[in-house]
Amino acid sequence: MIGQVIKTAKINGVWTFSDTLLGIYNGEFCNGSDVVLDEHCKYVKNKDVCWILFSQQEIPEVGKLSMKVVEVIGKKVYYETKIDGNTMRLLFYKKVLNAYFNEVPDKIYYKIY
Protein backbone atom coordinates (compact mmCIF):
# COMPACT_ATOMS: atom_id res chain seq x y z
CA MET A 1 0.00 0.00 0.00
CA ILE A 2 1.34 3.40 -0.93
CA GLY A 3 -0.12 5.31 2.01
CA GLN A 4 -2.49 5.45 4.95
CA VAL A 5 -6.27 5.76 4.91
CA ILE A 6 -8.37 7.42 7.58
CA LYS A 7 -12.11 7.94 7.84
CA THR A 8 -13.36 11.47 8.51
CA ALA A 9 -16.84 12.47 9.61
CA LYS A 10 -18.54 15.76 10.36
CA ILE A 11 -20.15 15.47 13.80
CA ASN A 12 -22.09 18.45 15.15
CA GLY A 13 -20.38 20.66 12.56
CA VAL A 14 -16.84 19.56 13.50
CA TRP A 15 -14.67 17.32 11.29
CA THR A 16 -13.28 14.34 13.20
CA PHE A 17 -11.28 11.29 12.16
CA SER A 18 -11.05 7.67 13.19
CA ASP A 19 -8.16 5.26 12.86
CA THR A 20 -8.89 1.89 14.42
CA LEU A 21 -5.23 0.79 14.19
CA LEU A 22 -4.21 3.69 16.45
CA GLY A 23 -7.31 3.44 18.63
CA ILE A 24 -8.54 6.89 17.61
CA TYR A 25 -12.30 7.32 17.30
CA ASN A 26 -13.81 10.68 16.36
CA GLY A 27 -10.62 12.59 17.25
CA GLU A 28 -10.56 16.27 16.36
CA PHE A 29 -9.08 16.91 12.97
CA CYS A 30 -6.33 19.47 12.34
CA ASN A 31 -7.04 23.20 12.44
CA GLY A 32 -8.08 24.47 9.02
CA SER A 33 -9.34 21.09 7.86
CA ASP A 34 -12.96 22.20 7.97
CA VAL A 35 -12.55 24.45 4.92
CA VAL A 36 -10.47 21.90 3.00
CA LEU A 37 -12.80 18.98 3.74
CA ASP A 38 -15.96 20.99 3.09
CA GLU A 39 -14.57 22.03 -0.29
CA HIS A 40 -13.47 18.54 -1.35
CA CYS A 41 -16.49 16.73 0.10
CA LYS A 42 -19.00 18.76 -1.85
CA TYR A 43 -18.15 16.41 -4.72
CA VAL A 44 -18.81 13.16 -2.84
CA LYS A 45 -22.17 11.49 -2.26
CA ASN A 46 -22.27 11.82 1.55
CA LYS A 47 -20.91 15.29 2.30
CA ASP A 48 -20.45 14.54 6.03
CA VAL A 49 -18.30 11.40 5.68
CA CYS A 50 -15.23 10.85 3.54
CA TRP A 51 -12.01 8.87 3.41
CA ILE A 52 -8.55 10.36 3.04
CA LEU A 53 -5.66 8.51 1.45
CA PHE A 54 -2.35 10.21 2.28
CA SER A 55 1.30 9.47 1.65
CA GLN A 56 4.81 10.95 1.55
CA GLN A 57 5.07 9.55 -1.97
CA GLU A 58 3.16 10.84 -4.94
CA ILE A 59 -0.03 8.84 -5.43
CA PRO A 60 -0.08 7.92 -9.14
CA GLU A 61 -3.81 8.08 -9.80
CA VAL A 62 -4.20 11.32 -7.82
CA GLY A 63 -1.69 13.55 -9.56
CA LYS A 64 -0.32 16.55 -7.74
CA LEU A 65 -2.86 17.07 -4.92
CA SER A 66 -0.53 17.83 -2.04
CA MET A 67 0.33 20.05 0.91
CA LYS A 68 3.77 21.27 1.93
CA VAL A 69 5.35 22.41 5.19
CA VAL A 70 5.59 26.18 5.44
CA GLU A 71 6.38 26.62 9.13
CA VAL A 72 7.28 24.58 12.21
CA ILE A 73 6.81 26.10 15.66
CA GLY A 74 7.58 23.80 18.58
CA LYS A 75 5.10 20.91 18.44
CA LYS A 76 3.06 22.49 15.63
CA VAL A 77 3.56 21.98 11.89
CA TYR A 78 1.82 24.24 9.38
CA TYR A 79 1.11 22.94 5.89
CA GLU A 80 -0.32 24.77 2.90
CA THR A 81 -2.39 23.40 0.03
CA LYS A 82 -4.25 25.01 -2.85
CA ILE A 83 -7.94 24.53 -3.54
CA ASP A 84 -9.51 26.21 -6.55
CA GLY A 85 -6.54 28.59 -6.70
CA ASN A 86 -6.86 29.62 -3.04
CA THR A 87 -4.08 28.84 -0.56
CA MET A 88 -5.30 27.08 2.58
CA ARG A 89 -3.21 26.68 5.74
CA LEU A 90 -3.57 23.66 8.01
CA LEU A 91 -2.15 23.04 11.48
CA PHE A 92 -0.99 19.55 12.45
CA TYR A 93 0.60 18.46 15.70
CA LYS A 94 3.91 16.56 15.45
CA LYS A 95 2.57 13.86 17.79
CA VAL A 96 -0.17 12.97 15.29
CA LEU A 97 2.16 13.15 12.27
CA ASN A 98 4.65 10.89 14.06
CA ALA A 99 1.94 8.25 14.43
CA TYR A 100 1.92 7.94 10.63
CA PHE A 101 5.43 8.98 9.55
CA ASN A 102 8.93 8.35 10.94
CA GLU A 103 9.73 12.04 10.44
CA VAL A 104 7.53 15.03 9.72
CA PRO A 105 7.26 14.99 5.92
CA ASP A 106 8.06 18.12 3.92
CA LYS A 107 5.21 17.24 1.58
CA ILE A 108 2.09 15.08 1.92
CA TYR A 109 0.12 13.85 -1.07
CA TYR A 110 -3.56 13.14 -0.53
CA LYS A 111 -6.84 12.09 -2.09
CA ILE A 112 -10.27 12.64 -0.55
CA TYR A 113 -13.10 10.34 -1.61
Secondary structure, 3 states (H helix, E strand, C coil): CCCEEEEEEEECCEEEEEECCCCEEEEECCECHHHHHHHHHCCCCCCCEEEEEEECCCCCCCCCCEEEEEEEECCEEEEEEEECCEEEEEEEEHHHHHHHCCCCCCEEEEEEC
